[in-house]
Amino acid sequence: MRCECDIFKVTTILIALSFTSILFLSIASLFLIVEPSAILSSLSSPEMVYSLKLSVITASISTFLVMLFSIPTGYALSRFEFPGKVIAKSIIDLPIAFPELVLGLALLLLFGQTFIGDTLETLGIQIVFTKTGIVVAQIFTAFPYAVRIIYSTFKDIDPRYELVSRSLGYGDFETFRKVTLPLARTGLFASTIIAFARCIGAFGAVLILAGGSYMNTDVLPISLYLNLSYGNLPMAITNGIVLVVISFVAILTLEKFEGGKI
């Protein structure tokens, strides 16, 4: 029995280390294939500066809007019973299950071929093939992930805290603001980091809805795709490196603050 346990332990560890090593080597190859001088040259190019700036600005706006809508959504799903709740949860989770390209196509049809798109256009709001389309695509890409984390966070908070608050005279909104939100701060922070990372990395939905216009809607993932298509490998790899660094910083920040139990 002892021997079987040891074999099982070693096997699982080897599998974990093997796949981790392959993943590490694949990421490390981004930094090793192209000469450092070519990477530095690509980093300082107008195209890279534009793509990085556009990515950070749009992802920041999108993350703010995602959190603005996902907090009440997650709270409603975790605390209240209402008709269609199960269906609503399933619909919110759908973009996690199907490819981003499908989400992008759905958004393109919604904002381009329906009365919603026509109404927005009459109001002077253009979504399709614009920078606004980038934000919209990022929002719908990141929203399901944010809601999932926030929903789990609120579910883990004992409702008795809120009942005590109401018994002391606080209203529902005051209780939510002064009791529930402070207790959920770790989950909210984690949700913000994950949402920002998803917004930065959004590709398929952004490509379909906002297009891949050079020096217009080419956020980092789109720029990577375009340069790879053109055969500009140094620029494509540099885009990949920047995305990896941003993701690493986001995960490192998340691990640091979660470890510190903010």
Secondary structure, 3 states (H helix, E strand, C coil): CHHHHHHHHHHHHHHHHHHHHHHHHHHHHHHHCCCHHHHHHHHCCHHHHHHHHHHHHHHHHHHHHHHHHHHHHHHHHHHCCCCCHHHHHHHHHHHHHCCHHHHHHHHHHHHHHCHHHHHHHHCCCCCCCCHHHHHHHHHHHHHHHHHHHHHHHHHCCCHHHHHHHHHCCCCHHHHHHHHHHHHCHHHHHHHHHHHHHHHHHCCHHHHHHHCCCCCCCCCHHHHHHHHHHHCCHHHHHHHHHHHHHHHHHHHHHHHHHHHCCC
